[in-house]
Structures are given as structure tokens and as C-alpha cells.
């Protein structure tokens, strides 16, 4: 199974995923950005985003299939995908591979996201702050289709450990 945590940068995906993997036995994080980094190394930097490289989408599916065939369990993915055709390609590939998928969008209101991004003290985030803020408009536009494609969890006032429990309960059918 794959639990895919989508949403705006700053919505709490990574922190929630760490909490979730501590709660779900036999689960592990699958950082699909690593696939993008590998493709950047091999193919060069794309004009906009590694997700624009068609091999990224196919390799995410194939890597997930291979890892699950080898190790089993649950993969928790934290990846913002805001392009509807890209998401559908991934979702279709996972379905064709017979991999169950639960897609969640961790959502927070615009002002909360801006505050989280601006107050992020992680030194690695400082350089990406402008890019993260610029990404919010794309997220707002994608939210229209994301609401239909995923289960939305409002993280505006819920801490990541609680969000992880909400996801776990939903996945377990509770």
C-alpha cells in the first residue's frame, strides 16, 4: 500500500509522515524527490521541475512497485503533485501495478502556510523560502481538483502527531 501525502509546501507533510511511520508497523518513507535528483543528474535540470520529466512519473511507480515487491509493508510518500495529468499518470500506474493507494491532501489556509514558510528556521529552507511562497498560487489553483482526487485533512490548527493519527485511522477504516 501507498499512503501519499500531498499538499502545499508548509502543510506538514514531512513531519506528519515521520509520525505516521512511527505509528504504522512495517512502513517506510519513500522520498520521490530522490528519483527527481537522480534524473537531474542523468538528464540535466528540467526547465521548471523534475516532475515535468516523463521518466520521473514512471520511475516513481516502478520504484514503488519494486520496493513493495521486495520489502512489503506500506510506503509513505510526501510529495506535492499539483499537475492533474501528472497525478493521474501516477495514480493509473500504481493501479495497473496492483498497488493500493490512499491519497491525502494536507491543507492549511493561505495565511497559515505563509506564516509556516516565513517562520521555518531550518537552514536548508531559507534558500527555498521564496520558491515555497511562490508555489502557494499553484496550490490554490490545484486545490479545485485535489479536493475530488484525495481525502482532505485541514492541518491549520492540528499538530502533525494528530494529523498522523487521523490518517492512520482513515487508512485502517475507522
SENU-945690 format. One record per atom (N, C-alpha, C, CB): atom name; residue number from 0; chain; y negated, x, z negated. Coordinates in steps of 0.05 Angstrom, whole numbers. Glycine has a CB too. Layout:
SENU-945690
atom;seq;mol;Y;X;Z
CA;NUM;A;Y;X;Z
...
This chain:
SENU-945690
atom;seq;mol;Y;X;Z
N;0;A;24;17;0
CA;0;A;0;0;0
C;0;A;-25;18;0
CB;0;A;0;-19;-24
N;1;A;-46;7;12
CA;1;A;-72;20;11
C;1;A;-91;1;-2
CB;1;A;-81;28;40
N;2;A;-106;11;-20
CA;2;A;-129;-3;-32
C;2;A;-154;12;-21
CB;2;A;-128;-3;-64
N;3;A;-169;-2;-4
CA;3;A;-192;10;9
C;3;A;-217;0;-5
CB;3;A;-193;3;40
N;4;A;-232;19;-16
CA;4;A;-258;12;-29
C;4;A;-280;19;-10
CB;4;A;-261;27;-56
N;5;A;-293;-1;0
CA;5;A;-315;2;19
C;5;A;-340;-6;5
CB;5;A;-311;-17;45
N;6;A;-363;-2;17
CA;6;A;-388;-9;5
C;6;A;-409;12;10
CB;6;A;-385;-14;-24
N;7;A;-433;6;2
CA;7;A;-456;24;5
C;7;A;-452;50;-11
CB;7;A;-482;11;-2
N;8;A;-464;71;-1
CA;8;A;-465;95;-17
C;8;A;-480;89;-43
CB;8;A;-479;119;-1
N;9;A;-468;96;-65
CA;9;A;-480;90;-91
C;9;A;-469;65;-104
CB;9;A;-509;87;-88
N;10;A;-450;51;-92
CA;10;A;-439;27;-103
C;10;A;-418;32;-125
CB;10;A;-426;10;-81
N;11;A;-409;57;-127
CA;11;A;-390;64;-148
C;11;A;-361;67;-138
CB;11;A;-390;43;-169
N;12;A;-358;72;-113
CA;12;A;-330;73;-101
C;12;A;-314;97;-113
CB;12;A;-332;76;-71
N;13;A;-326;120;-113
CA;13;A;-311;144;-122
C;13;A;-304;142;-152
CB;13;A;-328;169;-117
N;14;A;-323;135;-168
CA;14;A;-318;132;-197
C;14;A;-298;110;-202
CB;14;A;-344;126;-212
N;15;A;-300;88;-188
CA;15;A;-281;66;-192
C;15;A;-253;76;-183
CB;15;A;-289;42;-175
N;16;A;-251;90;-161
CA;16;A;-225;100;-151
C;16;A;-212;118;-171
CB;16;A;-229;114;-124
N;17;A;-227;135;-184
CA;17;A;-215;153;-204
C;17;A;-205;137;-228
CB;17;A;-237;173;-215
N;18;A;-219;117;-236
CA;18;A;-210;99;-257
C;18;A;-185;84;-248
CB;18;A;-232;79;-265
N;19;A;-185;74;-224
CA;19;A;-163;58;-213
C;19;A;-137;74;-212
CB;19;A;-170;47;-186
N;20;A;-139;99;-202
CA;20;A;-115;115;-200
C;20;A;-104;122;-228
CB;20;A;-121;141;-184
N;21;A;-121;122;-248
CA;21;A;-111;127;-275
C;21;A;-96;102;-286
CB;21;A;-134;136;-294
N;22;A;-103;79;-275
CA;22;A;-90;54;-285
C;22;A;-65;47;-269
CB;22;A;-110;32;-283
N;23;A;-64;55;-244
CA;23;A;-42;47;-226
C;23;A;-21;70;-225
CB;23;A;-52;40;-198
N;24;A;2;65;-235
CA;24;A;23;86;-233
C;24;A;29;92;-203
CB;24;A;49;77;-248
N;25;A;35;116;-198
CA;25;A;44;125;-171
C;25;A;22;120;-150
CB;25;A;69;110;-163
N;26;A;-3;124;-158
CA;26;A;-25;121;-139
C;26;A;-39;148;-137
CB;26;A;-45;98;-148
N;27;A;-52;152;-114
CA;27;A;-67;176;-109
C;27;A;-91;170;-91
CB;27;A;-49;198;-97
N;28;A;-111;188;-94
CA;28;A;-135;185;-77
C;28;A;-129;196;-49
CB;28;A;-159;199;-89
N;29;A;-138;183;-29
CA;29;A;-137;193;-2
C;29;A;-166;194;8
CB;29;A;-119;174;17
N;30;A;-176;218;10
CA;30;A;-204;222;18
C;30;A;-204;225;48
CB;30;A;-216;248;4
N;31;A;-210;204;62
CA;31;A;-210;204;91
C;31;A;-232;221;103
CB;31;A;-213;176;102
N;32;A;-252;228;87
CA;32;A;-273;247;97
C;32;A;-261;274;103
CB;32;A;-295;250;76
N;33;A;-239;281;89
CA;33;A;-226;307;96
C;33;A;-216;307;124
CB;33;A;-203;312;76
N;34;A;-207;284;134
CA;34;A;-198;282;162
C;34;A;-223;286;180
CB;34;A;-186;254;168
N;35;A;-245;275;172
CA;35;A;-270;280;188
C;35;A;-279;309;188
CB;35;A;-292;263;176
N;36;A;-276;322;165
CA;36;A;-284;350;163
C;36;A;-266;367;181
CB;36;A;-282;360;134
N;37;A;-240;361;181
CA;37;A;-222;375;199
C;37;A;-230;371;228
CB;37;A;-193;366;194
N;38;A;-236;347;235
CA;38;A;-244;342;263
C;38;A;-270;356;270
CB;38;A;-247;312;268
N;39;A;-289;357;251
CA;39;A;-314;371;257
C;39;A;-308;401;262
CB;39;A;-333;369;233
N;40;A;-289;412;247
CA;40;A;-281;440;251
C;40;A;-269;444;278
CB;40;A;-262;448;229
N;41;A;-252;425;287
CA;41;A;-238;428;312
C;41;A;-255;420;336
CB;41;A;-212;412;311
N;42;A;-269;398;334
CA;42;A;-283;386;357
C;42;A;-313;391;357
CB;42;A;-278;357;357
N;43;A;-324;400;334
CA;43;A;-353;403;332
C;43;A;-365;378;320
CB;43;A;-366;408;360
N;44;A;-389;380;311
CA;44;A;-403;358;298
C;44;A;-410;336;318
CB;44;A;-428;368;283
N;45;A;-402;311;311
CA;45;A;-410;289;329
C;45;A;-440;284;327
CB;45;A;-394;263;322
N;46;A;-450;268;346
CA;46;A;-479;263;347
C;46;A;-488;249;321
CB;46;A;-485;245;371
N;47;A;-472;230;311
CA;47;A;-482;214;288
C;47;A;-464;218;263
CB;47;A;-484;185;295
N;48;A;-438;212;266
CA;48;A;-420;210;244
C;48;A;-392;216;253
CB;48;A;-421;182;230
N;49;A;-375;228;236
CA;49;A;-348;234;245
C;49;A;-332;209;251
CB;49;A;-334;250;223
N;50;A;-340;186;239
CA;50;A;-326;161;245
C;50;A;-329;153;274
CB;50;A;-337;139;227
N;51;A;-350;164;288
CA;51;A;-353;159;316
C;51;A;-333;173;333
CB;51;A;-381;167;325
N;52;A;-318;192;322
CA;52;A;-297;206;337
C;52;A;-272;189;337
CB;52;A;-292;234;325
N;53;A;-263;178;360
CA;53;A;-239;161;360
C;53;A;-215;174;346
CB;53;A;-232;155;389
N;54;A;-211;200;348
CA;54;A;-188;211;334
C;54;A;-189;207;303
CB;54;A;-185;240;340
N;55;A;-213;205;292
CA;55;A;-215;201;263
C;55;A;-200;176;255
CB;55;A;-244;200;254
N;56;A;-206;154;269
CA;56;A;-194;128;261
C;56;A;-163;129;264
CB;56;A;-205;106;278
N;57;A;-154;140;286
CA;57;A;-125;142;289
C;57;A;-112;161;269
CB;57;A;-119;151;317
N;58;A;-125;183;263
CA;58;A;-114;202;244
C;58;A;-114;191;216
CB;58;A;-129;228;246
N;59;A;-133;175;209
CA;59;A;-134;163;182
C;59;A;-109;145;179
CB;59;A;-159;146;178
N;60;A;-103;129;200
CA;60;A;-79;112;199
C;60;A;-54;129;198
CB;60;A;-79;93;223
N;61;A;-52;148;215
CA;61;A;-27;165;217
C;61;A;-23;181;192
CB;61;A;-28;183;241
N;62;A;-45;192;181
CA;62;A;-43;208;156
C;62;A;-33;190;133
CB;62;A;-70;221;149
N;63;A;-45;166;131
CA;63;A;-37;147;111
C;63;A;-7;141;114
CB;63;A;-54;122;112
N;64;A;2;135;138
CA;64;A;30;129;143
C;64;A;48;152;134
CB;64;A;34;122;172
N;65;A;41;176;143
CA;65;A;57;199;136
C;65;A;58;204;106
CB;65;A;46;224;150
N;66;A;36;202;93
CA;66;A;35;206;64
C;66;A;51;185;49
CB;66;A;6;206;53
N;67;A;48;160;57
CA;67;A;63;139;44
C;67;A;93;141;50
CB;67;A;53;111;53
N;68;A;100;148;74
CA;68;A;129;152;80
C;68;A;140;175;63
CB;68;A;132;158;110
N;69;A;125;195;59
CA;69;A;134;218;44
C;69;A;134;214;14
CB;69;A;117;243;51
N;70;A;112;204;3
CA;70;A;108;202;-26
C;70;A;110;174;-37
CB;70;A;81;213;-32
N;71;A;107;154;-20
CA;71;A;107;126;-30
C;71;A;83;120;-47
CB;71;A;132;121;-47
N;72;A;84;99;-62
CA;72;A;63;92;-80
C;72;A;40;78;-66
CB;72;A;52;116;-94
N;73;A;16;82;-78
CA;73;A;-8;69;-68
C;73;A;-29;90;-62
CB;73;A;-19;49;-89
N;74;A;-42;87;-40
CA;74;A;-65;105;-33
C;74;A;-91;89;-39
CB;74;A;-64;114;-3
N;75;A;-109;102;-53
CA;75;A;-135;90;-58
C;75;A;-155;105;-41
CB;75;A;-143;92;-89
N;76;A;-168;91;-23
CA;76;A;-187;103;-4
C;76;A;-215;95;-12
CB;76;A;-180;94;25
N;77;A;-233;114;-13
CA;77;A;-261;108;-18
C;77;A;-276;117;7
CB;77;A;-272;122;-44
N;78;A;-280;98;25
CA;78;A;-294;105;50
C;78;A;-311;82;59
CB;78;A;-274;113;72
N;79;A;-337;87;62
CA;79;A;-355;68;74
C;79;A;-350;66;104
CB;79;A;-384;75;67
N;80;A;-342;43;113
CA;80;A;-340;38;142
C;80;A;-357;13;148
CB;80;A;-309;33;151
N;81;A;-379;18;163
CA;81;A;-398;-3;168
C;81;A;-398;-13;197
CB;81;A;-426;6;161
N;82;A;-382;0;214
CA;82;A;-380;-8;242
C;82;A;-355;-27;244
CB;82;A;-377;16;261
N;83;A;-360;-52;250
CA;83;A;-339;-72;251
C;83;A;-316;-63;270
CB;83;A;-350;-98;260
N;84;A;-322;-53;295
CA;84;A;-299;-45;312
C;84;A;-283;-23;300
CB;84;A;-310;-37;339
N;85;A;-296;-5;286
CA;85;A;-281;17;273
C;85;A;-263;7;251
CB;85;A;-301;38;262
N;86;A;-274;-12;235
CA;86;A;-257;-23;214
C;86;A;-233;-38;226
CB;86;A;-274;-42;196
N;87;A;-238;-54;246
CA;87;A;-216;-69;258
C;87;A;-195;-51;270
CB;87;A;-227;-88;280
N;88;A;-204;-29;282
CA;88;A;-184;-10;292
C;88;A;-167;2;270
CB;88;A;-199;13;307
N;89;A;-179;9;248
CA;89;A;-164;20;225
C;89;A;-145;-2;214
CB;89;A;-183;30;203
N;90;A;-156;-26;209
CA;90;A;-141;-48;198
C;90;A;-117;-54;216
CB;90;A;-158;-73;194
N;91;A;-121;-56;242
CA;91;A;-99;-62;260
C;91;A;-79;-39;260
CB;91;A;-111;-66;289
N;92;A;-87;-14;260
CA;92;A;-69;8;259
C;92;A;-52;8;234
CB;92;A;-84;34;261
N;93;A;-64;2;212
CA;93;A;-48;0;187
C;93;A;-28;-23;188
CB;93;A;-67;-3;162
N;94;A;-37;-46;198
CA;94;A;-18;-68;201
C;94;A;5;-62;219
CB;94;A;-33;-93;211
N;95;A;-1;-49;242
CA;95;A;20;-41;260
C;95;A;40;-21;248
CB;95;A;8;-30;286
N;96;A;30;-5;230
CA;96;A;47;15;216
C;96;A;62;2;192
CB;96;A;30;38;206
N;97;A;56;-24;188
CA;97;A;70;-38;166
C;97;A;60;-31;138
CB;97;A;99;-32;167
N;98;A;35;-22;137
CA;98;A;23;-14;111
C;98;A;7;-37;100
CB;98;A;6;11;114
N;99;A;15;-48;77
CA;99;A;-2;-69;64
C;99;A;-29;-58;57
CB;99;A;12;-80;39
N;100;A;-50;-74;60
CA;100;A;-77;-66;56
C;100;A;-92;-87;40
CB;100;A;-92;-61;83
N;101;A;-106;-77;19
CA;101;A;-126;-93;5
C;101;A;-153;-80;8
CB;101;A;-118;-97;-26
N;102;A;-171;-95;19
CA;102;A;-198;-84;26
C;102;A;-218;-97;7
CB;102;A;-205;-90;56
N;103;A;-232;-80;-8
CA;103;A;-252;-89;-26
C;103;A;-279;-77;-19
CB;103;A;-245;-82;-56
N;104;A;-300;-92;-21
CA;104;A;-327;-82;-18
C;104;A;-340;-82;-46
CB;104;A;-344;-98;3
N;105;A;-347;-58;-55
CA;105;A;-361;-56;-80
C;105;A;-391;-58;-73
CB;105;A;-355;-29;-95
N;106;A;-403;-79;-83
CA;106;A;-430;-86;-75
C;106;A;-449;-85;-99
CB;106;A;-431;-115;-63
N;107;A;-473;-76;-95
CA;107;A;-494;-77;-114
C;107;A;-520;-85;-99
CB;107;A;-498;-50;-130
N;108;A;-538;-98;-113
CA;108;A;-563;-106;-99
C;108;A;-578;-81;-91
CB;108;A;-580;-124;-117
N;109;A;-596;-85;-72
CA;109;A;-611;-63;-59
C;109;A;-626;-46;-80
CB;109;A;-631;-74;-39
N;110;A;-640;-58;-98
CA;110;A;-656;-43;-118
C;110;A;-637;-26;-136
CB;110;A;-673;-61;-135
N;111;A;-615;-37;-143
CA;111;A;-595;-22;-160
C;111;A;-585;2;-144
CB;111;A;-572;-40;-168
N;112;A;-578;-2;-119
CA;112;A;-569;21;-103
C;112;A;-590;42;-100
CB;112;A;-560;11;-75
N;113;A;-615;35;-95
CA;113;A;-636;54;-93
C;113;A;-639;70;-119
CB;113;A;-663;40;-86
N;114;A;-638;56;-141
CA;114;A;-640;69;-167
C;114;A;-617;88;-172
CB;114;A;-641;48;-189
N;115;A;-593;80;-166
CA;115;A;-570;97;-170
C;115;A;-572;122;-153
CB;115;A;-544;83;-163
N;116;A;-580;119;-128
CA;116;A;-583;142;-110
C;116;A;-605;161;-119
CB;116;A;-589;133;-81
N;117;A;-628;150;-127
CA;117;A;-650;167;-135
C;117;A;-645;180;-162
CB;117;A;-675;150;-137
N;118;A;-628;168;-179
CA;118;A;-623;180;-205
C;118;A;-597;196;-207
CB;118;A;-622;158;-226
N;119;A;-584;200;-184
CA;119;A;-559;215;-184
C;119;A;-566;244;-189
CB;119;A;-545;212;-156
N;120;A;-555;255;-210
CA;120;A;-561;282;-219
C;120;A;-541;303;-208
CB;120;A;-562;284;-249
N;121;A;-521;295;-193
CA;121;A;-502;313;-182
C;121;A;-517;331;-162
CB;121;A;-479;298;-168
N;122;A;-515;357;-166
CA;122;A;-530;376;-147
C;122;A;-521;372;-118
CB;122;A;-525;404;-156
N;123;A;-496;365;-113
CA;123;A;-487;361;-85
C;123;A;-500;337;-73
CB;123;A;-457;359;-85
N;124;A;-508;318;-89
CA;124;A;-520;293;-79
C;124;A;-550;296;-72
CB;124;A;-518;271;-100
N;125;A;-563;316;-83
CA;125;A;-591;320;-79
C;125;A;-598;323;-49
CB;125;A;-602;344;-94
N;126;A;-582;339;-35
CA;126;A;-588;343;-7
C;126;A;-582;318;10
CB;126;A;-571;365;3
N;127;A;-564;301;1
CA;127;A;-557;277;16
C;127;A;-572;252;8
CB;127;A;-527;272;12
N;128;A;-591;255;-11
CA;128;A;-605;232;-21
C;128;A;-619;216;1
CB;128;A;-625;240;-42
N;129;A;-633;229;18
CA;129;A;-648;216;40
C;129;A;-629;201;58
CB;129;A;-665;236;56
N;130;A;-607;215;66
CA;130;A;-587;202;83
C;130;A;-575;178;70
CB;130;A;-565;223;90
N;131;A;-569;180;44
CA;131;A;-558;157;29
C;131;A;-577;133;29
CB;131;A;-550;166;1
N;132;A;-603;139;24
CA;132;A;-623;118;24
C;132;A;-626;105;52
CB;132;A;-650;128;14
N;133;A;-626;122;72
CA;133;A;-628;112;100
C;133;A;-604;95;107
CB;133;A;-630;135;119
N;134;A;-581;99;95
CA;134;A;-556;85;101
C;134;A;-557;56;91
CB;134;A;-533;100;89
N;135;A;-575;50;72
CA;135;A;-575;23;60
C;135;A;-581;1;80
CB;135;A;-596;23;38
N;136;A;-598;6;100
CA;136;A;-603;-14;120
C;136;A;-578;-20;136
CB;136;A;-626;-5;139
N;137;A;-563;1;143
CA;137;A;-538;-4;158
C;137;A;-519;-21;141
CB;137;A;-525;23;165
N;138;A;-518;-15;115
CA;138;A;-500;-30;97
C;138;A;-509;-60;96
CB;138;A;-501;-18;69
N;139;A;-535;-64;94
CA;139;A;-545;-92;92
C;139;A;-537;-108;117
CB;139;A;-576;-92;89
N;140;A;-538;-95;141
CA;140;A;-531;-108;166
C;140;A;-500;-113;167
CB;140;A;-539;-92;190
N;141;A;-485;-94;158
CA;141;A;-456;-96;158
C;141;A;-445;-116;138
CB;141;A;-443;-69;153
N;142;A;-461;-121;117
CA;142;A;-452;-139;96
C;142;A;-444;-167;107
CB;142;A;-473;-142;75
N;143;A;-457;-175;129
CA;143;A;-451;-202;140
C;143;A;-421;-203;148
CB;143;A;-468;-207;165
N;144;A;-411;-183;162
CA;144;A;-383;-184;170
C;144;A;-364;-174;147
CB;144;A;-379;-167;195
N;145;A;-374;-156;131
CA;145;A;-357;-146;109
C;145;A;-349;-168;90
CB;145;A;-372;-124;93
N;146;A;-367;-187;85
CA;146;A;-361;-210;67
C;146;A;-337;-226;77
CB;146;A;-385;-228;64
N;147;A;-333;-226;104
CA;147;A;-310;-241;115
C;147;A;-285;-223;117
CB;147;A;-317;-250;144
N;148;A;-288;-197;117
CA;148;A;-265;-179;121
C;148;A;-254;-168;95
CB;148;A;-274;-156;139
N;149;A;-268;-172;73
CA;149;A;-260;-159;48
C;149;A;-265;-177;24
CB;149;A;-274;-132;44
N;150;A;-254;-169;2
CA;150;A;-260;-182;-24
C;150;A;-284;-168;-36
CB;150;A;-235;-181;-43
N;151;A;-305;-182;-41
CA;151;A;-330;-171;-51
C;151;A;-330;-171;-81
CB;151;A;-354;-186;-40
N;152;A;-337;-148;-93
CA;152;A;-340;-145;-122
C;152;A;-368;-135;-127
CB;152;A;-318;-126;-135
N;153;A;-384;-151;-142
CA;153;A;-411;-144;-148
C;153;A;-411;-124;-171
CB;153;A;-428;-169;-154
N;154;A;-419;-99;-166
CA;154;A;-419;-78;-186
C;154;A;-446;-74;-198
CB;154;A;-409;-53;-174
N;155;A;-465;-92;-192
CA;155;A;-493;-88;-202
C;155;A;-494;-83;-232
CB;155;A;-510;-112;-194
N;156;A;-479;-99;-247
CA;156;A;-480;-96;-276
C;156;A;-453;-92;-289
CB;156;A;-494;-121;-288
N;157;A;-434;-83;-273
CA;157;A;-407;-78;-283
C;157;A;-401;-49;-281
CB;157;A;-385;-95;-267
N;158;A;-392;-36;-303
CA;158;A;-386;-7;-302
C;158;A;-360;-2;-287
CB;158;A;-384;4;-330
N;159;A;-357;21;-275
CA;159;A;-333;28;-259
C;159;A;-306;22;-273
CB;159;A;-334;56;-251
N;160;A;-303;28;-299
CA;160;A;-277;22;-311
C;160;A;-270;-8;-309
CB;160;A;-277;31;-340
N;161;A;-290;-25;-312
CA;161;A;-286;-54;-310
C;161;A;-280;-61;-281
CB;161;A;-310;-69;-321
N;162;A;-295;-49;-262
CA;162;A;-290;-55;-234
C;162;A;-261;-47;-227
CB;162;A;-310;-39;-216
N;163;A;-252;-25;-237
CA;163;A;-225;-16;-231
C;163;A;-205;-37;-242
CB;163;A;-219;12;-244
N;164;A;-210;-48;-265
CA;164;A;-192;-68;-276
C;164;A;-192;-94;-259
CB;164;A;-200;-74;-305
N;165;A;-216;-101;-249
CA;165;A;-218;-124;-231
C;165;A;-202;-120;-206
CB;165;A;-248;-130;-224
N;166;A;-204;-96;-194
CA;166;A;-188;-90;-170
C;166;A;-159;-91;-176
CB;166;A;-196;-62;-159
N;167;A;-151;-78;-198
CA;167;A;-122;-77;-206
C;167;A;-111;-105;-210
CB;167;A;-119;-61;-231
N;168;A;-127;-122;-223
CA;168;A;-118;-150;-228
C;168;A;-115;-165;-201
CB;168;A;-138;-164;-246
N;169;A;-134;-161;-183
CA;169;A;-132;-174;-157
C;169;A;-108;-165;-142
CB;169;A;-158;-169;-141
N;170;A;-102;-139;-142
CA;170;A;-80;-127;-128
C;170;A;-54;-137;-139
CB;170;A;-81;-97;-128
N;171;A;-52;-140;-165
CA;171;A;-28;-149;-178
C;171;A;-25;-180;-177
CB;171;A;-27;-140;-207
N;172;A;-44;-193;-165
CA;172;A;-43;-222;-162
C;172;A;-51;-238;-186
CB;172;A;-15;-229;-155
N;173;A;-66;-226;-204
CA;173;A;-75;-240;-228
C;173;A;-101;-253;-227
CB;173;A;-74;-222;-251
